[in-house]
């Protein structure tokens, strides 16, 4: 088991390997730019070199404009009255539980 751990510790992580080979990769991109007759290959190499070296240009965000959602209309007075009635019914159903927990808290506080 110990040999396996030692072998794994010898291997570099993927980012470490990429950093190790970066100079060769950049040199290859430059070679392609300077020596390849294919405009498409040169343009791709230039694009890769610029994207990695200078960063990609920011893209505009049109999401908010395209996906605009209208808010729901406010509830009517009748809907509000129904909601209040339902809330009051649920509150009445909970009163015994609330009383018993208050009574329990009083008893525990007295001891």
Backbone torsions as a table, in degrees:
resi	resn	phi	psi	omega
1	UNK	NA	-36.9	-178.4
2	UNK	-67.3	-37.4	178.3
3	UNK	-60.1	-39.0	-179.0
4	UNK	-63.1	-43.1	178.9
5	UNK	-63.0	-39.4	-179.9
6	UNK	-66.0	-39.9	178.4
7	UNK	-64.0	-42.5	-179.8
8	UNK	-65.7	-34.3	-179.2
9	UNK	-71.9	-22.4	178.2
10	UNK	-75.0	-25.2	-178.0
11	UNK	-78.0	138.4	177.8
12	UNK	-84.2	149.7	175.2
13	UNK	-67.7	163.3	-179.0
14	UNK	-60.2	-46.3	176.7
15	UNK	-60.6	-37.4	178.3
16	UNK	-65.2	-40.3	177.8
17	UNK	-64.7	-40.7	179.4
18	UNK	-62.9	-42.7	177.9
19	UNK	-63.4	-38.3	-179.0
20	UNK	-63.5	-38.1	-175.6
21	UNK	-96.6	1.2	-177.4
22	UNK	-58.5	-45.5	180.0
23	UNK	-58.6	-40.5	179.5
24	UNK	-67.7	-38.4	180.0
25	UNK	-65.9	-42.2	178.2
26	UNK	-64.9	-42.2	178.6
27	UNK	-60.5	-38.6	179.1
28	UNK	-68.2	-39.7	176.8
29	UNK	-61.5	-43.6	178.2
30	UNK	-63.2	-41.0	177.8
31	UNK	-60.0	-43.2	179.6
32	UNK	-63.1	-44.3	-179.2
33	UNK	-61.1	-42.1	-174.7
34	UNK	-82.1	-29.8	-168.9
35	UNK	-116.3	-13.3	-175.9
36	UNK	-84.7	138.1	179.4
37	UNK	-82.9	-19.5	-177.8
38	UNK	-75.9	118.6	177.9
39	UNK	-61.7	-37.9	-178.8
40	UNK	-63.8	-42.5	179.6
41	UNK	-66.7	-42.5	178.5
42	UNK	-64.0	-44.1	-179.9
43	UNK	-62.9	-40.9	178.0
44	UNK	-64.0	-42.5	179.7
45	UNK	-65.4	-42.0	177.7
46	UNK	-62.1	-44.5	-179.8
47	UNK	-61.1	-45.3	178.8
48	UNK	-62.4	-45.7	-179.2
49	UNK	-61.2	-46.0	179.3
50	UNK	-66.5	-44.3	-178.9
51	UNK	-59.5	-42.2	-177.8
52	UNK	-78.3	-37.1	-175.1
53	UNK	-83.8	-36.3	-175.5
54	UNK	-110.9	-12.7	-177.2
55	UNK	91.3	150.3	179.7
56	UNK	-76.4	145.7	178.3
57	UNK	-67.6	147.7	-179.9
58	UNK	-66.5	146.4	178.7
59	UNK	-101.1	140.6	177.9
60	UNK	-68.1	149.1	179.6
61	UNK	-105.3	110.1	178.2
62	UNK	-102.8	6.1	-172.5
63	UNK	-58.7	-46.9	-175.8
64	UNK	-61.7	-36.6	-178.0
65	UNK	-75.2	-42.9	-177.0
66	UNK	-69.0	-37.3	-172.5
67	UNK	-106.3	30.9	-178.0
68	UNK	-64.0	131.6	-179.4
69	UNK	-119.1	130.6	177.9
70	UNK	-76.0	137.8	178.1
71	UNK	-67.7	153.3	178.2
72	UNK	-67.5	145.7	178.6
73	UNK	-67.7	152.5	178.8
74	UNK	-65.4	152.6	179.9
75	UNK	-66.1	150.3	177.5
76	UNK	-74.2	170.4	178.8
77	UNK	-61.3	-37.2	179.6
78	UNK	-65.7	-43.7	178.8
79	UNK	-63.7	-40.6	177.6
80	UNK	-62.8	-42.0	179.3
81	UNK	-62.7	-40.6	177.7
82	UNK	-63.8	-42.3	179.8
83	UNK	-62.8	-42.0	179.3
84	UNK	-63.9	-42.0	-179.7
85	UNK	-62.8	-44.1	179.0
86	UNK	-63.5	-42.8	179.3
87	UNK	-61.5	-43.7	180.0
88	UNK	-63.5	-39.8	177.5
89	UNK	-62.7	-44.6	180.0
90	UNK	-65.4	-36.8	178.4
91	UNK	-65.8	-41.2	177.6
92	UNK	-62.9	-38.4	179.3
93	UNK	-65.7	-27.2	-178.5
94	UNK	-88.0	-14.6	-176.2
95	UNK	-53.8	-45.6	179.2
96	UNK	-60.1	-39.1	178.5
97	UNK	-66.3	-40.5	179.9
98	UNK	-65.6	-42.2	179.1
99	UNK	-62.9	-43.2	-177.8
100	UNK	-67.3	-36.4	178.7
101	UNK	-71.6	-32.4	176.4
102	UNK	-68.8	-41.9	178.4
103	UNK	-63.4	-41.4	179.2
104	UNK	-63.8	-40.8	179.7
105	UNK	-65.5	-37.7	178.4
106	UNK	-65.4	-43.1	-179.5
107	UNK	-64.4	-44.6	-179.8
108	UNK	-66.3	-32.2	179.1
109	UNK	-72.3	-26.9	-178.9
110	UNK	-76.8	-27.3	-176.0
111	UNK	-83.5	NA	NA
